[in-house]
Amino acid sequence: MGKQQQEPLPSYLPEMVITRLKEKVAEAKRDKKRNSIMMGVSVLTAVLAWWILSVTITPNLPTPAEWMVASFFAVRDPWYYNSIMWSVARVYVGFGLGCAIGIPMGTIMGWNRIANDFGFPTFELIRPIPPVAWVPLSIIITGAITPAIIFITFIGTWYVVTLNSVLGAESVNPSLLRAAKCLGAKPIQVFRHVVLPGALPAIFTGMVLGMAMSWITVVAGEMIAGDYGVGYLAWQSYNLIRYPEVILAMLTIGALGYASSMFIRALSNKYLRWRAVYN
């Protein structure tokens, strides 16, 4: 099939608007090309720095070539993919629970003063506790490893998502709330049509940060008390002196976390298109 042609702009648009739209499209293409080039340069620079370190001050660090050879055999082992499956399942279950509880909880606390006075002090008391510190208690509560790791993943996500939701709801312009009330909107309508849309940018930011925190906590939990997972793979590879596989596990975590964050950013770009009108 030939290259798909771009549809022409409607003829009724003013010439100035058409020119501006064409400039925007050309600028977006240039930015995309520049970003691709910079990404490639960044990766090459990181690999070069890795190689220099491995042949100079850190001789125990595998070189990129040694890592590639060892990884070629490691990725053919079903245990590698089984580890990815376990980690992804734990992350997404914990992340989903954290968002399902944290978004409404944080938005309501940021919008309603009574809910804020009731819930925020307790939240602030619990928030400084590192998620990894919950590992012993979570094992006692759940009685099993996987639910315990999912629980600390949930805790890490819940902290970040809830706090960003609170800040997002608090940042909504009070004039919009007063206008909605003057027009006869009920509290549930104000929340749905004013508070929640106004807080969405901060909520999506919290979700991106929460996803990163999910991967941090799940790896830490798997290293401490796991039986499967990428974190457990990295720790076992270290104990067995398979240093290239340690790096493989680390890069796998990075790639999975990056892909997860990009998915959330894609959702953000889809549901926050209205921001372009005000930028």
C-alpha positions as CSV (number, residue, x, y, z in Angstrom):
1,M,0.0,0.0,0.0
2,G,1.2,3.5,-0.8
3,K,1.8,6.2,1.8
4,Q,-1.4,7.5,3.3
5,Q,-2.1,11.0,2.2
6,Q,-3.1,13.7,4.7
7,E,-6.7,14.9,4.3
8,P,-6.9,18.5,3.1
9,L,-8.1,21.2,5.5
10,P,-11.6,22.5,5.1
11,S,-11.8,25.4,2.7
12,Y,-14.0,27.5,5.0
13,L,-11.2,28.0,7.5
14,P,-9.6,31.4,7.4
15,E,-6.2,31.5,5.7
16,M,-4.5,32.6,8.9
17,V,-5.8,29.6,10.8
18,I,-4.8,27.2,8.0
19,T,-1.3,28.6,8.0
20,R,-1.1,28.3,11.8
21,L,-2.2,24.7,11.8
22,K,0.3,23.8,9.1
23,E,3.1,25.4,11.2
24,K,1.9,23.4,14.2
25,V,2.0,20.2,12.2
26,A,5.5,21.0,10.9
27,E,6.7,21.9,14.3
28,A,5.4,18.6,15.8
29,K,7.2,16.6,13.1
30,R,10.5,18.5,13.8
31,D,10.1,17.9,17.6
32,K,9.4,14.2,17.0
33,K,12.5,13.8,14.8
34,R,14.7,15.7,17.3
35,N,13.4,13.7,20.2
36,S,14.2,10.4,18.3
37,I,17.8,11.6,17.6
38,M,18.3,12.8,21.2
39,M,17.0,9.4,22.5
40,G,19.5,7.5,20.3
41,V,22.4,9.8,21.4
42,S,21.4,9.4,25.0
43,V,21.4,5.6,24.8
44,L,24.8,5.5,23.0
45,T,26.3,7.8,25.6
46,A,25.0,5.6,28.4
47,V,26.5,2.4,26.7
48,L,29.8,4.2,26.2
49,A,29.9,5.2,29.8
50,W,29.1,1.7,30.9
51,W,31.9,0.3,28.8
52,I,34.4,2.8,30.1
53,L,33.5,2.0,33.7
54,S,33.7,-1.8,33.1
55,V,37.2,-1.6,31.7
56,T,38.6,0.9,34.1
57,I,37.5,1.5,37.7
58,T,34.9,-1.3,38.0
59,P,36.4,-4.5,36.5
60,N,33.7,-6.7,38.1
61,L,31.1,-4.9,36.0
62,P,30.3,-6.9,32.8
63,T,31.0,-5.1,29.6
64,P,28.1,-4.5,27.2
65,A,29.4,-7.3,25.0
66,E,29.5,-9.7,27.8
67,W,26.0,-8.7,28.9
68,M,24.7,-9.2,25.4
69,V,26.1,-12.7,25.2
70,A,24.8,-13.8,28.6
71,S,21.4,-12.1,28.0
72,F,21.0,-14.1,24.7
73,F,20.9,-17.3,26.7
74,A,19.0,-15.9,29.7
75,V,16.1,-14.6,27.7
76,R,15.6,-18.1,26.2
77,D,14.9,-19.5,29.7
78,P,11.2,-19.7,30.6
79,W,12.0,-18.6,34.1
80,Y,12.8,-15.1,32.8
81,Y,9.3,-14.7,31.3
82,N,7.7,-16.2,34.3
83,S,9.5,-13.6,36.5
84,I,8.2,-10.8,34.2
85,M,4.6,-12.2,34.4
86,W,4.6,-12.3,38.2
87,S,6.0,-8.8,38.6
88,V,3.6,-7.3,36.0
89,A,0.7,-9.0,37.7
90,R,1.7,-7.7,41.1
91,V,2.4,-4.2,39.9
92,Y,-0.9,-3.8,38.0
93,V,-3.1,-5.2,40.8
94,G,-1.4,-3.0,43.4
95,F,-1.4,0.0,41.1
96,G,-5.1,-0.5,40.2
97,L,-6.1,-0.8,43.9
98,G,-4.1,2.3,44.8
99,C,-5.7,4.4,42.0
100,A,-9.2,3.0,42.8
101,I,-9.0,4.1,46.4
102,G,-6.5,7.0,46.2
103,I,-8.2,9.0,43.4
104,P,-11.7,9.4,45.0
105,M,-10.2,9.6,48.5
106,G,-7.8,12.4,47.6
107,T,-10.2,14.3,45.4
108,I,-12.9,14.3,48.1
109,M,-10.4,15.4,50.7
110,G,-9.1,18.2,48.5
111,W,-12.7,19.4,47.7
112,N,-14.5,18.9,51.0
113,R,-13.1,20.6,54.1
114,I,-14.8,18.2,56.5
115,A,-13.4,15.2,54.7
116,N,-10.0,16.8,54.7
117,D,-10.1,17.5,58.5
118,F,-11.1,14.0,59.1
119,G,-8.8,12.0,56.8
120,F,-5.8,14.1,56.0
121,P,-4.1,14.0,59.4
122,T,-4.2,10.2,59.5
123,F,-2.9,10.1,55.9
124,E,0.0,12.4,56.7
125,L,0.8,10.2,59.8
126,I,1.0,7.1,57.7
127,R,2.6,8.6,54.5
128,P,6.2,8.9,55.9
129,I,6.4,5.2,56.6
130,P,8.3,3.6,53.7
131,P,6.3,0.9,51.8
132,V,9.1,-1.6,52.4
133,A,8.6,-1.2,56.1
134,W,5.2,-2.7,55.7
135,V,6.6,-6.0,54.5
136,P,6.7,-7.9,57.9
137,L,3.2,-6.6,58.9
138,S,1.8,-7.3,55.4
139,I,3.0,-10.9,55.6
140,I,1.4,-11.2,59.1
141,I,-1.9,-9.8,57.8
142,T,-2.1,-11.7,54.5
143,G,-0.3,-14.9,55.5
144,A,1.2,-15.3,52.0
145,I,4.0,-13.8,50.0
146,T,2.2,-12.6,46.8
147,P,-0.6,-10.7,48.7
148,A,2.0,-9.1,50.9
149,I,4.0,-7.8,47.9
150,I,0.8,-6.6,46.2
151,F,-0.1,-4.8,49.5
152,I,3.1,-2.8,49.7
153,T,2.8,-2.0,46.0
154,F,-0.7,-0.7,46.7
155,I,0.7,1.4,49.6
156,G,3.4,3.0,47.4
157,T,0.8,3.9,44.7
158,W,-1.8,5.0,47.2
159,Y,0.5,7.5,48.9
160,V,1.4,9.3,45.6
161,V,-1.9,9.2,43.9
162,T,-3.9,10.3,46.9
163,L,-1.6,13.3,47.6
164,N,-1.6,14.4,44.0
165,S,-5.4,14.1,43.9
166,V,-5.7,16.3,47.0
167,L,-3.5,18.9,45.4
168,G,-5.4,18.7,42.1
169,A,-8.8,19.2,43.8
170,E,-7.4,22.1,45.9
171,S,-6.1,23.8,42.7
172,V,-9.6,24.1,41.1
173,N,-10.5,27.7,40.7
174,P,-13.1,28.6,43.5
175,S,-14.9,30.9,41.0
176,L,-15.9,27.8,39.0
177,L,-17.3,26.2,42.1
178,R,-19.3,29.3,43.0
179,A,-20.6,29.6,39.4
180,A,-21.7,26.0,39.4
181,K,-23.6,26.5,42.7
182,C,-25.2,29.7,41.5
183,L,-26.5,27.8,38.5
184,G,-28.2,25.3,40.8
185,A,-25.7,22.4,40.5
186,K,-26.0,19.8,43.3
187,P,-22.8,18.7,45.2
188,I,-22.5,15.5,43.2
189,Q,-22.8,17.5,40.0
190,V,-20.2,20.0,41.1
191,F,-17.8,17.1,42.0
192,R,-18.4,15.3,38.7
193,H,-18.4,18.3,36.3
194,V,-16.1,20.8,38.0
195,V,-13.8,19.3,40.6
196,L,-12.9,16.0,38.9
197,P,-12.1,17.5,35.5
198,G,-10.2,20.3,37.1
199,A,-8.1,17.8,39.1
200,L,-7.4,15.5,36.2
201,P,-4.0,16.9,35.3
202,A,-2.7,16.4,38.8
203,I,-4.4,13.0,39.0
204,F,-2.6,11.8,35.9
205,T,0.7,13.2,37.2
206,G,0.1,11.2,40.4
207,M,-0.7,8.1,38.3
208,V,2.6,8.4,36.4
209,L,4.5,8.8,39.7
210,G,2.5,6.1,41.3
211,M,3.4,3.6,38.5
212,A,7.1,4.4,39.1
213,M,6.6,3.8,42.8
214,S,4.8,0.6,42.1
215,W,7.8,-0.8,40.3
216,I,10.2,0.4,43.0
217,T,8.2,-1.2,45.8
218,V,7.5,-4.5,43.9
219,V,11.2,-5.0,43.2
220,A,12.1,-4.2,46.8
221,G,9.4,-6.6,48.1
222,E,10.5,-9.4,45.7
223,M,14.1,-9.0,46.8
224,I,13.2,-9.1,50.5
225,A,10.5,-11.8,50.6
226,G,9.7,-12.9,47.0
227,D,9.7,-16.3,45.5
228,Y,9.2,-15.2,41.9
229,G,9.5,-11.9,40.0
230,V,12.1,-9.7,38.3
231,G,13.3,-8.4,41.7
232,Y,13.8,-12.0,42.9
233,L,15.6,-12.8,39.6
234,A,18.0,-9.9,40.1
235,W,18.8,-10.9,43.7
236,Q,19.2,-14.6,42.9
237,S,21.5,-13.7,40.0
238,Y,23.6,-11.7,42.4
239,N,23.8,-14.6,44.9
240,L,24.8,-16.9,42.1
241,I,27.5,-14.4,40.8
242,R,25.6,-14.0,37.5
243,Y,26.3,-10.3,37.1
244,P,25.1,-10.0,33.5
245,E,21.7,-11.3,34.5
246,V,21.6,-8.7,37.3
247,I,21.9,-6.0,34.7
248,L,19.4,-7.8,32.5
249,A,16.8,-7.8,35.3
250,M,17.5,-4.1,36.0
251,L,17.1,-3.1,32.4
252,T,13.9,-5.2,32.2
253,I,12.5,-3.3,35.2
254,G,13.4,-0.1,33.5
255,A,11.8,-1.1,30.2
256,L,8.6,-2.3,31.8
257,G,8.3,0.8,34.0
258,Y,8.9,3.1,31.0
259,A,6.3,1.3,28.9
260,S,3.8,1.5,31.8
261,S,4.4,5.2,32.2
262,M,4.1,5.8,28.5
263,F,0.7,4.1,28.5
264,I,-0.6,6.4,31.2
265,R,0.8,9.5,29.4
266,A,-1.0,8.3,26.3
267,L,-4.3,8.2,28.3
268,S,-3.5,11.7,29.7
269,N,-3.0,13.1,26.2
270,K,-6.3,11.6,25.1
271,Y,-8.4,12.8,28.0
272,L,-6.7,16.2,28.5
273,R,-6.8,17.5,25.0
274,W,-8.7,20.5,26.3
275,R,-5.5,21.8,27.9
276,A,-4.2,22.7,24.4
277,V,-6.9,25.4,24.1
278,Y,-5.5,27.2,27.1
279,N,-1.8,26.8,26.4
